[in-house]
Amino acid sequence: MPLMEHLRELKNRLIKSAAGVLVGAVVGWFLYDPILEALQKPVRDIAQRTGGISGVNFSTVGSPFDFKLQLAIQIGLVVSSPVWIYQIWAFIMPGLTKREKRYTLAYMAAAVPLFLAGVWIGWIVTPNVVRALTQFTPSGFSNLIDGREYIDFVTHMVLFLGLAFLVPVVLVGLNAAGVLPGRMILKAWRITVLLVFVLAAVAAPGADAVSMFMLAVPLLVLFFAAIGLCLLQDKRKARRQVRAMEETEAIADTPTSREDLDKF
């Protein structure tokens, strides 16, 4: 496919993804109140420990509207995840073979639930993170958090965990496209384990290690399952290549002329 067609295809996919996020943002606009109430609860709990005042603060006149709009867009990213995840695969799909295109539906069936599972886990652990980071507020002091900074913190945590759960699917997809061999992924397992535990320690900083392991174990299981699938795909590709070479050699050794046939 020429470069200009690639760029046009990319533009069309981006437009469709943006349209999906826009529709999801409309849904998020109506879900704003219950979600904001849930986000405020860990902040309000700070006052019970310190005896001071705690809450989300708006520093300018337009901040409440910006806060609601930003939160609605972040909700739209989650709601529209099937749309933009599909657009990513649809952009990659023209460069794949027919056999690899058949795997796309399987990737989609795995990618969307994994992303939503990561978002759900991020939503569950975020109050623990807020409590852990604000427990150092001295007694009698107030903790007024800027609304924009708070929504950035929460949404980055939630969306980051959602994208982290997508990494195994992306690895399998890159391996299917022939970009990333399974052995290369396997070589990085030590660094990956370290990064996963660092992420788990930041996302679930409890007094004990149980919460950290509960978050780290699913990520590691997904990562090593992705490595197993990549190695399996590499073996299948190697078998197909060997079979194709044997068939080529067999065709080359087959007599094609009458003189060759007379020799037999």
Phi, psi and omega in degrees: 000129179299161183298317182297323178292323176299317181294320177295320178297319178297318179298317180296319180293321179294321179295316179295321178294317179296322178296320178296318178296322180297316177296319177296327178294327176296318176297318179296330178298322180278339177269004187301310187298309181294325179290321177296322178298319179292324180290329182283337187301311180296332178287318179295330180294341180298320182298329180292333180272322186266337185080003179261209179250138177219147179170175177271127188252139173253122187267344181230170181294319183274358183298319179301319179292316178299321180297313181294319180294317180295317179295322178297321179293319178297320175295322178298325177298321180287314182297321184268013183304322177299329182289305186285333174293319177296321181296325176298313180292324180294328177289324179283329190302322180301337180271001182262161176283172180298320179297318181290329179295330180293335179284346186300317180299322178294321178296318179296318181296333178269325188292313184296310178298324180293318178298314180295326177294319177296320177297318180297317179295320176299321178295325181288319187274344183302315176302324177295321179295316180299316180295320182293322183280336182260003181289348180272002177294123182297154180297135180088352180270154178265154179228089179260111186263133177296134185300316182295317179295323182292316181291326176296317181297312184293311184291325177295320178297313184292311183291328179296317178293324176299316178291328177298324178287344178277341186304315179301321179293320178297319179298316179296320179295317178295325177292319179296327179280357179081013183274323188229107178293151181297323181295328178293321177294320182296328180296335184266018187292327180295313179297321180296316179299317179298314181295323179296317181289327175296315178299317180294323179293325179285320185282332182226067185279071178274175179289333178249172183270359184296313181296324179295315180293325179296330177273324184285322185299313178300321179295319179291321177299316179296318181296311182288331173295321177296320177298316178300317178295321179295316178296321178296318178296321179297320178296319179296319178296319179296319178296318179296322179294317178296317179297320179294321178294319179296319178295322178295317178295323179295320178293322181292327180277351181285127179295133184245341182257165180292326179295322177293324180291325180295332180294333180269000000 
